[in-house]
């Protein structure tokens, strides 16, 4: 009995359609996940708020924001720079931290202890802050005493925070990021209230002793190799509580739509 061999042939047009479908799917997937900060929405909101608001979002592709070159007093935001400057010291960078050093640096960042910051500033001095500013390519930062009157802007601070781990000695990176990621609950306002799910948050705030004189936050959002730096700097709010709400409102609008699978553009 003869067996008949059956050959199933696919029409060339169907092969073309299938390949085109796959190619389009591959091409469109990154675009579907692409994310950009909602700068206009945040600017419209900021225009309704009392006080002088500057903000920006920086990714590997650049900076988008409002008033990104406006210089303002740093308040406690500069404590993140004090931390990095201390850990970069030649006599510190290559060894483990002593208990007394941890007892100094931890409170300075986690609960924004001013006395600890003054002690650290006495060690690194304004020269240490200036060297760090040059190393991180800041253009308008000016270190002064008292440290809270050092001047910062959105462009410089987002540039610094986007790659803050690169300026830290390898031995101290995990420690420093752990401090910036564990701010005490009573100071986790603003951006900490709207952190997108799946993104790690490392940040530092600065405020004018509850007066509304300044209310700032600078942050790094990180998920794997993806990272986003955010800075929101506010002067002359009616009160600290009002400034906190402005921080939250600006951050929520800037970060709208940022998901676990988002690819910052």
Secondary structure, 3 states (H helix, E strand, C coil): CCCCCCCCCCCHHHHHHHHHHHHHHHHHHHHHHEECCCHHHHHHHHCCCCCEEEEEEEECCEEEEECCCCCEECHHHHHHHHHHHHHCCCCCCCCCCCHHHHHHHHHHHHCCCHHHHHHHHHHHHHHHHHHHHHHCCCCCCECCCCHHHCEECHHHHHHHHHCHHHHCCHHHHHHHHHHHCCCCHHHCCHHHHCCCCCCEEEEEEEECCCCCCEEEEEEEEEECCEEEEEEEEEECCCCHHHHHHHHHHHHHHHCCCCCCCCEEC
